[in-house]
């Protein structure tokens, strides 16, 4: 970010010009008086007004100087960040925005020898600075599993928290489950159709597969709905 050039104030806004103008006006008023007392009063008022004007203008100029310096300080901080770190952050933002990955999943992808191969300190910088809502990422990831693979609520939760899956925190996965818009009966039916069409399984075998803790983990009610609606 380029530092903005300081804009010079018009002469009529400069403190010394204002001060002189005030003194001139009040001095003229003093000359209209007939007594030394009036002149003294005007002189005192002139000095007080001049001091107030100078103080006010100096305060405004100090504030303007601080505002001008802030972008330069930010730019200096950004310039201190190594290019490798910036590249890692760019990659992390891309994965978060398009693949809705978890914090742990992002770190692994950035450092993996089969992934981006960034050094760990660059990856950590990216994780610390990426603009991501991990709850929302978990929700988007959960919706993908529901929409494309017709998974059950329990199976999606397990996939979201698994160290071999998405690696979200349990509270992030629970947020996803609590907010996902899915018809679990319909998911069970679609999964049952897959077993029927692709594996030619019997109705009872499909039912068992749908409810198994090693299978699809649907509830008994959802599995019954599925097998009762198979063609």
CORLIN-V460585 format. One record per helix or strand of 2 or more residues. SS is the DSSP state (h for helix, s for strand). FROM is the first residue (numbers start at 1). LEN is the number of residues. If there is no record, write none. Layout:
{{SS	FROM	LEN} {SS	FROM	LEN}}
This chain:
{{h	11	3} {h	15	18} {h	36	44} {h	83	17} {h	103	9} {h	120	10} {h	134	16} {h	153	9} {h	170	10} {h	184	16} {h	203	9} {h	220	9}}
